Amino acid sequence: MLERLLDGSLMPHGHCLLWREDLLFLHLSGDILTFVAYASIPAALIYMVRKRADLHINSFFILFAAFIAFCGITHAISMLNIWYGYYFIEGLAKFFTGIISILTAIMFWRLMPTIMAIPSSKILAQRNDELLQMQRQLRQANNELEKNAVELRNLASTDTLTGLHNRRLILKLLSKDLEISTRYNRELSLLMVDIDHFKNINDKYGHQMGDHVLSLIAKKLEDECRQTDLVGRYGGEEFLIILPETNQQAAIELAERVRNEVNGLDIGLSIAISCSIGVTSLIKGDSITTLIKRADDALYQAKDQGRNRVVSA
């Protein structure tokens, strides 16, 4: 059987071409070009798989490579048979090429649903545009969330009427300053400010006028204080002023300036505006409770003594 396969004594294919140069050139050049093409395709496939991390050699890849290789082999044997008659080998090569071709076609059709599911470049471009649009919308939503977060933080720490620190934040800041002053033996003073007869303003002129007066006085308090001082609305018509690195005498002097500025406040009404202020300074062993209570007690002494005055404790 092997001798029969390797028997090249049959009539060469060149006899069929009458050994004409033009026919030999056409057949030989066609087979050479086809063989080179079939040889380069598997090389290109192997190069692509090695360069792409997402691609792997699988059964379909091997079958397709074998199909291409056997197609090239048949053309190579066809060139040989122009001068020799190895038709059994050529027939065997064509037979296996046919089998591999059928198997490749069957596997290709089985893969057709997967291939059809791969989106086209147009669909990919459309989906990319949709993703970009979603990204822009997400960025806009994130910006809105950040903006809302800032507003929420401001609402949580700022008095909406006066713009000062609210009670929660001013007490938190006082606790922090108290801890620092106690640890490093630094001076710290506290002012408790209350608007005199504020209820009369609300009752006679309405709450809108009362809110206006609170806003004006809050502005005056900020103007009179240093940048290192902290001003907050303690509740209702009461304000708390924290004075770091300030002794009691300096705190009393600031309180008097504040009282005078409030007295000179012109709100366009016949009623006079004044305030009472309680002053205290940090002493050894103080807590935030004792410090505020002492300032509050001084404030009530100022009210008991006739209001519109500063009392220290």
ChimeraX attribute file (.defattr): number of C-alpha atoms within 10 A of each C-alpha:
attribute: neighborCount
match mode: 1-to-1
recipient: residues
	/A:1	6
	/A:2	7
	/A:3	7
	/A:4	12
	/A:5	14
	/A:6	13
	/A:7	15
	/A:8	17
	/A:9	11
	/A:10	12
	/A:11	15
	/A:12	17
	/A:13	20
	/A:14	19
	/A:15	11
	/A:16	11
	/A:17	14
	/A:18	10
	/A:19	13
	/A:20	11
	/A:21	9
	/A:22	10
	/A:23	14
	/A:24	17
	/A:25	11
	/A:26	10
	/A:27	16
	/A:28	18
	/A:29	13
	/A:30	13
	/A:31	19
	/A:32	16
	/A:33	13
	/A:34	16
	/A:35	21
	/A:36	13
	/A:37	13
	/A:38	20
	/A:39	18
	/A:40	15
	/A:41	14
	/A:42	19
	/A:43	11
	/A:44	11
	/A:45	15
	/A:46	15
	/A:47	11
	/A:48	13
	/A:49	14
	/A:50	13
	/A:51	10
	/A:52	9
	/A:53	8
	/A:54	7
	/A:55	10
	/A:56	12
	/A:57	11
	/A:58	8
	/A:59	10
	/A:60	14
	/A:61	16
	/A:62	13
	/A:63	16
	/A:64	19
	/A:65	21
	/A:66	18
	/A:67	23
	/A:68	21
	/A:69	18
	/A:70	22
	/A:71	22
	/A:72	24
	/A:73	19
	/A:74	22
	/A:75	24
	/A:76	18
	/A:77	20
	/A:78	22
	/A:79	21
	/A:80	18
	/A:81	20
	/A:82	20
	/A:83	15
	/A:84	18
	/A:85	21
	/A:86	23
	/A:87	23
	/A:88	15
	/A:89	20
	/A:90	19
	/A:91	14
	/A:92	13
	/A:93	18
	/A:94	18
	/A:95	14
	/A:96	16
	/A:97	21
	/A:98	15
	/A:99	12
	/A:100	20
	/A:101	19
	/A:102	13
	/A:103	16
	/A:104	20
	/A:105	13
	/A:106	12
	/A:107	15
	/A:108	14
	/A:109	12
	/A:110	11
	/A:111	12
	/A:112	11
	/A:113	10
	/A:114	9
	/A:115	11
	/A:116	9
	/A:117	8
	/A:118	10
	/A:119	11
	/A:120	10
	/A:121	9
	/A:122	9
	/A:123	11
	/A:124	12
	/A:125	12
	/A:126	12
	/A:127	13
	/A:128	12
	/A:129	12
	/A:130	12
	/A:131	12
	/A:132	12
	/A:133	12
	/A:134	12
	/A:135	12
	/A:136	12
	/A:137	12
	/A:138	12
	/A:139	12
	/A:140	12
	/A:141	12
	/A:142	12
	/A:143	12
	/A:144	12
	/A:145	12
	/A:146	12
	/A:147	12
	/A:148	12
	/A:149	12
	/A:150	12
	/A:151	13
	/A:152	12
	/A:153	11
	/A:154	15
	/A:155	14
	/A:156	15
	/A:157	18
	/A:158	21
	/A:159	19
	/A:160	12
	/A:161	13
	/A:162	19
	/A:163	16
	/A:164	23
	/A:165	24
	/A:166	25
	/A:167	19
	/A:168	15
	/A:169	18
	/A:170	23
	/A:171	18
	/A:172	13
	/A:173	16
	/A:174	22
	/A:175	15
	/A:176	13
	/A:177	20
	/A:178	22
	/A:179	16
	/A:180	15
	/A:181	16
	/A:182	18
	/A:183	9
	/A:184	8
	/A:185	12
	/A:186	16
	/A:187	19
	/A:188	23
	/A:189	24
	/A:190	30
	/A:191	28
	/A:192	27
	/A:193	26
	/A:194	26
	/A:195	22
	/A:196	20
	/A:197	15
	/A:198	17
	/A:199	14
	/A:200	12
	/A:201	20
	/A:202	15
	/A:203	11
	/A:204	11
	/A:205	13
	/A:206	12
	/A:207	13
	/A:208	11
	/A:209	16
	/A:210	19
	/A:211	15
	/A:212	14
	/A:213	22
	/A:214	21
	/A:215	16
	/A:216	16
	/A:217	22
	/A:218	21
	/A:219	14
	/A:220	16
	/A:221	25
	/A:222	17
	/A:223	12
	/A:224	14
	/A:225	18
	/A:226	12
	/A:227	8
	/A:228	10
	/A:229	15
	/A:230	20
	/A:231	21
	/A:232	27
	/A:233	26
	/A:234	22
	/A:235	12
	/A:236	10
	/A:237	20
	/A:238	17
	/A:239	25
	/A:240	28
	/A:241	24
	/A:242	25
	/A:243	25
	/A:244	22
	/A:245	14
	/A:246	17
	/A:247	17
	/A:248	19
	/A:249	14
	/A:250	13
	/A:251	23
	/A:252	21
	/A:253	12
	/A:254	17
	/A:255	28
	/A:256	18
	/A:257	15
	/A:258	24
	/A:259	23
	/A:260	15
	/A:261	17
	/A:262	22
	/A:263	14
	/A:264	12
	/A:265	15
	/A:266	13
	/A:267	13
	/A:268	7
	/A:269	10
	/A:270	7
	/A:271	13
	/A:272	15
	/A:273	21
	/A:274	21
	/A:275	26
	/A:276	28
	/A:277	32
	/A:278	28
	/A:279	28
	/A:280	27
	/A:281	24
	/A:282	23
	/A:283	14
	/A:284	7
	/A:285	8
	/A:286	14
	/A:287	15
	/A:288	16
	/A:289	9
	/A:290	13
	/A:291	21
	/A:292	22
	/A:293	14
	/A:294	20
	/A:295	25
	/A:296	23
	/A:297	18
	/A:298	23
	/A:299	28
	/A:300	18
	/A:301	20
	/A:302	21
	/A:303	20
	/A:304	9
	/A:305	13
	/A:306	10
	/A:307	20
	/A:308	21
	/A:309	19
	/A:310	25
	/A:311	24
	/A:312	22
	/A:313	15
